[in-house]
Amino acid sequence: KLSHATVMRRIGDVLEFDNICFVGTRAVDREEIEFCRSINFGNFIDADIINQKQRSVVEKKLKKFLHSGDKVLISIDMDVLDPAFAPGVSNPEPLGISPHALMNILDTIVTMQVDVLGFDIVEVSPLYDYGNITSFLASRIIKDMICYLESRNKSR
């Protein structure tokens, strides 16, 4: 079935799951856990690890998954962030990651010399975005990501 909660499953219908990595997962339902086990899927870094400030664990998992020269598409679902930082999303879920943690992850990915083909931000919901907090944060993430990529390209 199609819904906002099944995007990665639908991508998995087209790509091999070995080519997909979930970062910041939380509140995964039993059906999804059973599905991941059934296909032996382990490419995910849950929010608990990130929130415990285990940056070395996060970096190690990313380095196991990504390699220099890999072609990468980064899609940032804003509800990965804790609602304290991004309240204007369609599906706010407590105990998300901080913007600082997200930027550390993006910086780690970019410095791994992967070929970032593109990136996007999804799930910003202006209807719920009091004071445009989430929209401003999304624009900051876009700006910083462009700066990360440009800085890396200049150093090549």
C-alpha positions as CSV (number, residue, x, y, z in Angstrom):
1,K,0.0,0.0,0.0
2,L,1.1,3.6,-0.5
3,S,1.4,6.1,2.2
4,H,3.9,8.6,3.6
5,A,5.1,5.8,5.9
6,T,5.9,3.4,3.0
7,V,8.3,5.5,0.8
8,M,11.4,3.5,1.6
9,R,9.5,0.1,1.1
10,R,8.4,1.3,-2.3
11,I,12.0,2.4,-3.2
12,G,13.0,-1.0,-2.1
13,D,10.7,-2.4,-4.8
14,V,12.9,-0.7,-7.4
15,L,16.4,-0.8,-5.8
16,E,18.0,-3.5,-3.8
17,F,17.8,-2.8,-0.1
18,D,21.5,-3.2,0.2
19,N,21.7,0.2,-1.5
20,I,19.5,1.9,1.1
21,C,20.4,3.2,4.5
22,F,18.0,4.6,7.0
23,V,19.4,7.2,9.5
24,G,17.4,8.4,12.5
25,T,14.8,5.7,12.6
26,R,12.4,5.5,15.6
27,A,8.8,4.4,16.3
28,V,9.1,1.5,13.8
29,D,6.1,-0.8,13.9
30,R,6.3,-4.5,14.3
31,E,5.4,-5.2,10.7
32,E,8.4,-3.2,9.5
33,I,10.7,-4.8,12.0
34,E,9.6,-8.3,10.8
35,F,10.0,-7.2,7.2
36,C,13.6,-6.0,7.9
37,R,14.4,-9.2,9.6
38,S,12.9,-11.3,6.8
39,I,15.2,-9.7,4.2
40,N,18.2,-9.5,6.6
41,F,18.2,-5.7,6.3
42,G,20.6,-4.0,8.7
43,N,21.5,-0.7,7.1
44,F,20.0,1.7,9.6
45,I,21.2,3.9,12.4
46,D,18.5,4.6,14.9
47,A,17.8,7.8,16.7
48,D,18.8,6.4,20.1
49,I,22.4,5.9,19.0
50,I,22.5,9.4,17.5
51,N,20.9,10.9,20.6
52,Q,23.4,9.2,22.9
53,K,26.0,11.3,21.1
54,Q,27.8,8.2,19.9
55,R,29.3,9.9,16.9
56,S,32.0,7.3,16.5
57,V,29.4,4.6,16.2
58,V,27.4,6.6,13.7
59,E,30.6,7.3,11.6
60,K,31.6,3.6,11.7
61,K,28.2,2.5,10.5
62,L,28.2,5.1,7.7
63,K,31.7,4.1,6.7
64,K,30.7,0.5,6.5
65,F,27.8,1.4,4.2
66,L,29.4,4.2,2.1
67,H,32.6,4.2,0.2
68,S,34.5,6.9,-1.7
69,G,33.1,7.4,-5.2
70,D,29.7,5.9,-4.3
71,K,26.8,7.7,-5.9
72,V,24.4,8.9,-3.2
73,L,21.0,10.6,-3.1
74,I,20.2,12.1,0.3
75,S,16.6,12.6,1.3
76,I,16.0,14.4,4.6
77,D,12.6,13.7,6.2
78,M,12.2,16.6,8.6
79,D,10.3,14.5,11.1
80,V,13.6,12.8,11.8
81,L,14.2,15.9,14.0
82,D,12.7,16.2,17.4
83,P,9.5,18.3,17.4
84,A,11.2,20.8,19.8
85,F,13.4,21.8,16.8
86,A,11.0,21.0,13.9
87,P,7.3,21.2,15.0
88,G,6.0,21.9,11.5
89,V,6.0,18.4,10.1
90,S,3.2,16.0,9.1
91,N,4.1,13.3,11.7
92,P,5.9,14.7,14.7
93,E,7.5,12.0,16.8
94,P,9.2,12.6,20.2
95,L,12.8,11.7,20.8
96,G,14.0,12.7,17.4
97,I,17.5,13.9,16.7
98,S,18.8,17.5,17.0
99,P,19.7,19.7,14.0
100,H,23.3,19.6,15.2
101,A,23.4,15.8,15.1
102,L,21.9,15.9,11.6
103,M,24.5,18.4,10.4
104,N,27.3,16.2,11.8
105,I,25.9,13.2,9.9
106,L,25.7,15.2,6.6
107,D,29.2,16.5,7.2
108,T,30.4,13.0,7.7
109,I,28.8,11.8,4.5
110,V,30.2,14.6,2.4
111,T,33.7,14.2,3.8
112,M,33.6,10.5,2.8
113,Q,34.1,11.7,-0.8
114,V,30.9,10.2,-2.1
115,D,29.3,11.6,-5.2
116,V,26.2,13.3,-4.0
117,L,23.9,13.3,-7.0
118,G,21.2,15.3,-5.2
119,F,19.4,15.9,-1.9
120,D,16.0,17.0,-0.9
121,I,14.0,17.8,2.1
122,V,10.5,16.4,2.7
123,E,7.7,16.6,5.2
124,V,7.8,20.3,6.0
125,S,4.2,21.2,6.7
126,P,3.6,24.9,6.7
127,L,0.1,24.4,8.1
128,Y,1.6,23.2,11.4
129,D,4.8,25.3,11.3
130,Y,4.1,28.0,13.9
131,G,6.5,30.9,13.4
132,N,8.1,29.1,10.4
133,I,10.6,27.4,12.7
134,T,10.7,24.2,10.6
135,S,10.8,26.1,7.3
136,F,13.7,28.3,8.5
137,L,15.5,25.2,9.7
138,A,15.0,23.4,6.4
139,S,16.4,26.4,4.5
140,R,19.4,26.4,6.8
141,I,20.0,22.7,6.2
142,I,19.9,23.3,2.4
143,K,22.3,26.2,2.7
144,D,24.7,24.3,4.9
145,M,24.6,21.2,2.6
146,I,25.4,23.4,-0.4
147,C,28.3,24.9,1.5
148,Y,29.6,21.5,2.6
149,L,29.5,20.3,-1.0
150,E,31.1,23.5,-2.4
151,S,33.8,23.4,0.2
152,R,34.6,19.8,-0.6
153,N,34.6,20.5,-4.4
154,K,37.1,23.4,-3.9
155,S,39.5,21.2,-1.9
156,R,39.6,18.5,-4.7
